[in-house]
Amino acid sequence: MQKNVDLLIKMKSMLKDNGKIILDVLNKTFLHLIIKNNIGLLKIMI
């Protein structure tokens, strides 16, 4: 029983770390897209 609990705790902390990494990647990609789109808009406006 204790082994299962330890495994669950390990999995939970792993998911937490991976979730942070995934969020970081998504944020960077999203920011990149926003910047790209804004440059496109600026070119149209100028």
C-alpha positions in Angstrom: 0.0 0.0 0.0 2.7 2.5 1.0 4.5 1.8 -2.3 1.4 2.9 -4.3 1.1 6.1 -2.2 4.8 6.9 -2.8 4.3 6.3 -6.6 1.3 8.6 -6.7 3.2 11.3 -4.9 6.1 10.9 -7.3 3.8 11.1 -10.3 2.0 14.1 -8.9 5.3 16.0 -8.5 6.5 15.0 -11.9 3.2 16.2 -13.5 3.6 19.5 -11.6 7.1 20.0 -13.0 6.1 19.0 -16.5 3.0 21.2 -16.3 5.3 24.2 -15.5 7.6 23.3 -18.5 4.6 23.0 -20.8 3.1 26.3 -19.6 6.5 28.0 -20.1 6.7 26.6 -23.7 3.1 27.6 -24.4 3.7 31.1 -23.0 6.8 31.6 -25.1 5.1 30.3 -28.3 2.1 32.6 -27.6 4.2 35.6 -27.0 6.2 34.9 -30.2 2.9 34.7 -32.1 1.6 37.9 -30.6 4.9 39.8 -31.4 4.8 38.4 -35.0 1.2 39.5 -35.5 1.9 42.9 -34.0 4.8 43.5 -36.3 2.5 42.5 -39.2 -0.1 45.0 -38.0 2.6 47.7 -37.6 3.8 47.2 -41.2 0.2 47.6 -42.4 -0.3 50.7 -40.3 2.9 52.4 -41.4 
